[in-house]
Every structure is written in C-alpha cells, then in structure tokens.
C-alpha cells in the first residue's frame, strides 16, 4: 500500500466515531491492513474476526498505559482530544463529528452540515 500522508483524505468509522487518518496514525492503520489484506475488517482480531472494543482495550490500550505507567481510560483520552481540538479553535460541529457525538448535534448539524474528510484530517493535524 503506497500512501502519502499528505494526500490522505479518508476516515475510518470506528466505535461510533469518524476517525480521520492522518500522518500521525497512518502507520497504525497500514500495519493492520498489511497484517491481513484479504480480511473483511480493517481492524480485526488475529483470526480475522470483527475487532470489538473489549479486544482493543485488553490487548492494546491497557498494556500501553501500563507500559507508560499512566492510569487513564479511553474516555480520558476522548476528553483530552476534545479539549485539544477546542483549544486549537476547531469548529464544534467538526469536533462532534470526529468523536461521535451525534446526539449532541442539532438537526442542522446532522442533516444539512457536511464536512469534507480533509476538514476532519486538518482538525486532527492541528493537535
């Protein structure tokens, strides 16, 4: 897979969020793809099955936090991401789209406001 992070305009729908693929996380998704290119799912278990939140938490998040000696949850990371996006001056509707807060969106935001994937990527790249 030959992809330049500067030409990326894609996002991945993951755990009810629209996760922009940026230069910062491209290698992560590329490694997943290359581990099983014929797999139905981009994020998958070792045997190619659907990757559930519990798989992520137990296999990746918790061991990583332990390695860093940090006591945080994925929800703490969401708070940090939202705070950093807000501090960077990101449009509130873009923040809601990235973190999956569709229930907090107004009808106008849900139905009539459309953002290009590039705008989501640009927002993440600000932080």
Legacy VTK file of the C-alpha trace (Angstrom):
# vtk DataFile Version 3.0
C-alpha trace
ASCII
DATASET POLYDATA
POINTS 127 float
0.000 0.000 0.000
1.685 3.200 -1.177
0.044 6.169 0.514
1.496 9.567 1.202
0.151 11.001 4.437
-0.039 14.406 2.742
-2.552 13.108 0.221
-4.842 11.331 2.672
-8.464 12.345 2.726
-10.017 9.310 4.390
-11.601 8.489 7.687
-12.490 5.237 9.361
-15.787 4.688 11.146
-14.723 3.116 14.409
-16.612 2.694 17.686
-19.257 5.282 16.592
-16.593 7.852 15.679
-15.335 9.137 12.372
-11.585 8.749 12.852
-9.558 10.785 10.348
-6.451 9.047 9.050
-3.558 11.482 9.445
0.226 11.368 9.222
0.202 10.558 12.928
-1.852 7.375 12.697
-1.256 6.192 9.115
1.367 3.610 10.101
-1.056 2.129 12.647
-3.802 1.541 10.067
-1.309 0.467 7.400
0.061 -2.236 9.728
-3.468 -3.508 10.388
-4.234 -3.642 6.679
-0.980 -5.392 5.802
-1.444 -7.974 8.551
-4.477 -9.374 6.718
-5.215 -7.623 3.376
-7.875 -10.189 2.474
-9.718 -9.652 5.765
-13.216 -8.166 5.692
-12.337 -5.754 8.513
-9.535 -3.211 8.675
-9.315 -3.614 12.456
-9.598 -7.299 13.209
-8.600 -9.998 15.645
-5.661 -12.261 14.823
-8.067 -14.763 13.278
-9.707 -12.091 11.061
-12.882 -11.551 13.096
-14.538 -8.238 13.918
-12.481 -6.211 16.391
-14.602 -5.280 19.390
-13.952 -2.504 21.883
-13.003 -5.084 24.522
-10.329 -6.501 22.163
-8.844 -3.034 21.798
-8.939 -2.216 25.492
-7.489 -5.511 26.755
-4.932 -6.091 24.004
-3.706 -2.583 23.258
-4.897 0.279 25.415
-4.417 -1.197 28.881
-0.948 -2.687 28.195
0.168 0.597 26.614
-0.987 2.623 29.627
0.756 0.146 31.957
3.963 0.454 29.918
3.807 4.246 30.289
2.821 3.926 33.964
-0.258 6.057 33.301
-3.616 5.374 34.919
-6.103 6.638 32.315
-9.088 5.267 30.421
-10.018 5.638 26.755
-12.696 8.065 27.917
-9.981 10.274 29.465
-8.275 10.293 26.081
-11.529 11.426 24.439
-11.714 14.331 26.895
-8.123 15.269 26.115
-8.715 15.078 22.354
-11.856 17.220 22.574
-10.092 19.775 24.781
-7.105 19.969 22.446
-9.350 20.370 19.389
-11.305 23.144 21.136
-8.096 24.910 22.204
-6.915 24.738 18.570
-10.074 26.606 17.522
-11.736 23.679 15.756
-15.362 24.118 14.724
-17.619 22.467 17.338
-19.544 20.512 14.697
-16.289 19.033 13.390
-15.341 18.031 16.937
-18.704 16.303 17.408
-18.286 14.501 14.081
-14.792 13.269 14.961
-15.690 11.976 18.429
-19.099 10.581 17.527
-21.333 12.933 19.495
-24.187 12.819 17.006
-26.802 13.002 19.767
-25.375 16.394 20.765
-25.757 17.694 17.212
-28.627 19.906 16.184
-30.854 18.910 13.297
-28.992 21.408 11.124
-25.634 19.851 12.065
-26.890 16.298 11.446
-28.783 16.845 8.214
-27.565 19.969 6.491
-23.938 20.385 7.547
-21.453 18.373 5.524
-17.711 18.378 6.034
-15.122 17.126 3.636
-12.870 14.423 5.109
-9.960 16.817 4.554
-11.502 19.164 7.121
-11.574 16.376 9.723
-7.965 15.446 8.945
-6.895 19.103 9.103
-8.553 19.421 12.533
-6.648 16.423 13.913
-3.410 17.685 12.407
-3.828 20.922 14.387
-3.253 18.992 17.579
LINES 1 128
127 0 1 2 3 4 5 6 7 8 9 10 11 12 13 14 15 16 17 18 19 20 21 22 23 24 25 26 27 28 29 30 31 32 33 34 35 36 37 38 39 40 41 42 43 44 45 46 47 48 49 50 51 52 53 54 55 56 57 58 59 60 61 62 63 64 65 66 67 68 69 70 71 72 73 74 75 76 77 78 79 80 81 82 83 84 85 86 87 88 89 90 91 92 93 94 95 96 97 98 99 100 101 102 103 104 105 106 107 108 109 110 111 112 113 114 115 116 117 118 119 120 121 122 123 124 125 126
